[in-house]
């Protein structure tokens, strides 16, 4: 076996200047700042989560309302909530329905997505 063909030898020839590294860090910081700015509108949305059992054969569901998002964003958010909680659910134009009693965990997840005004209401 030939020891001269180490694939990592190519990396030893790479050299980065401090200027390039600083530029990369600056670009990363700007991207993070832009993302935070893009999501800042979520702080003002009044999200309410209530528990409902009626019309569901006594099985509880958490209903989340108050979103000012487009339907694609609600679809993605609903999908994320369902997968993180390991339950089923659905979404419509103005609400997300999640099976089971998961209001506390839903609040934690929504806060990570940038929503600030989240409250439990009802049951």
C-alpha positions as CSV (number, residue, x, y, z in Angstrom):
1,X,0.0,0.0,0.0
2,X,1.3,3.4,-0.9
3,X,1.4,5.9,2.0
4,X,2.0,8.9,-0.3
5,X,-1.6,9.0,-1.4
6,X,-3.1,10.3,1.9
7,X,-6.3,12.3,0.9
8,X,-5.7,14.7,3.8
9,X,-2.4,15.9,2.3
10,X,-4.3,18.3,0.1
11,X,-5.6,20.1,3.3
12,X,-2.1,20.7,4.5
13,X,-1.5,23.0,1.5
14,X,-4.5,25.2,2.3
15,X,-3.8,28.5,3.9
16,X,-6.3,31.1,5.0
17,X,-5.5,34.7,5.8
18,X,-6.9,36.4,8.8
19,X,-8.7,38.8,6.5
20,X,-10.6,35.9,4.8
21,X,-11.5,34.4,8.2
22,X,-12.7,37.8,9.5
23,X,-14.8,38.3,6.3
24,X,-16.4,34.9,6.7
25,X,-17.3,35.7,10.4
26,X,-18.7,39.0,9.3
27,X,-20.9,37.4,6.7
28,X,-22.1,34.8,9.2
29,X,-23.1,37.6,11.7
30,X,-24.9,39.5,9.0
31,X,-26.8,36.4,8.0
32,X,-27.8,35.7,11.6
33,X,-28.9,39.3,12.1
34,X,-30.9,39.3,8.9
35,X,-32.7,36.1,10.0
36,X,-33.5,37.6,13.4
37,X,-34.9,40.7,11.6
38,X,-37.0,38.5,9.3
39,X,-38.5,36.7,12.3
40,X,-39.0,39.8,14.5
41,X,-42.6,40.2,13.3
42,X,-43.4,37.0,15.2
43,X,-42.9,38.8,18.5
44,X,-46.1,40.8,18.0
45,X,-48.4,37.9,17.2
46,X,-50.8,36.9,20.0
47,X,-50.7,33.2,20.0
48,X,-53.4,31.4,22.1
49,X,-53.5,27.7,22.9
50,X,-56.6,26.0,24.3
51,X,-57.6,22.5,25.1
52,X,-60.8,21.1,23.5
53,X,-62.6,17.8,24.0
54,X,-65.9,18.5,22.4
55,X,-66.8,16.8,19.1
56,X,-63.7,14.6,19.4
57,X,-65.1,11.6,21.4
58,X,-63.6,12.9,24.6
59,X,-60.0,12.9,23.2
60,X,-58.2,16.2,24.0
61,X,-56.6,18.4,21.3
62,X,-54.6,21.6,21.6
63,X,-55.8,24.3,19.3
64,X,-53.3,27.0,18.4
65,X,-54.6,30.3,17.0
66,X,-53.4,33.9,16.4
67,X,-51.0,33.3,13.6
68,X,-50.4,36.0,10.9
69,X,-48.6,33.6,8.7
70,X,-49.2,32.3,5.2
71,X,-50.5,28.8,4.7
72,X,-47.1,27.4,3.7
73,X,-45.5,28.6,6.9
74,X,-48.4,27.2,8.9
75,X,-48.0,23.9,7.1
76,X,-44.3,23.8,8.0
77,X,-44.9,24.8,11.6
78,X,-47.6,22.2,12.0
79,X,-45.3,19.6,10.6
80,X,-42.5,20.6,12.9
81,X,-44.7,20.6,16.0
82,X,-46.2,17.2,15.1
83,X,-42.8,15.6,14.6
84,X,-41.2,17.1,17.7
85,X,-44.2,16.1,19.8
86,X,-44.7,12.7,18.2
87,X,-48.4,13.2,17.7
88,X,-50.9,13.8,14.9
89,X,-52.7,17.0,14.0
90,X,-53.8,19.3,11.2
91,X,-53.7,22.9,10.1
92,X,-56.1,25.4,8.4
93,X,-55.8,29.0,7.3
94,X,-55.8,30.4,10.9
95,X,-55.2,27.6,13.3
96,X,-53.1,24.5,14.0
97,X,-54.7,21.5,15.8
98,X,-52.4,19.1,17.7
99,X,-53.6,15.9,19.2
100,X,-53.2,15.2,23.0
101,X,-52.4,17.6,25.9
102,X,-49.2,19.2,24.9
103,X,-49.7,22.9,25.6
104,X,-46.5,23.4,27.7
105,X,-44.3,21.7,25.2
106,X,-46.0,23.6,22.3
107,X,-45.2,26.9,24.1
108,X,-41.5,25.9,24.5
109,X,-41.2,25.0,20.8
110,X,-43.0,28.2,19.6
111,X,-40.8,30.4,21.8
112,X,-37.7,28.8,20.0
113,X,-39.3,29.9,16.7
114,X,-39.4,33.5,17.8
115,X,-43.0,33.8,19.1
116,X,-43.2,35.8,22.3
117,X,-46.8,36.5,23.2
118,X,-48.0,32.9,23.8
119,X,-50.7,32.1,26.4
120,X,-52.8,29.2,27.4
121,X,-56.5,29.9,27.3
122,X,-59.5,27.9,28.3
123,X,-59.5,24.3,29.7
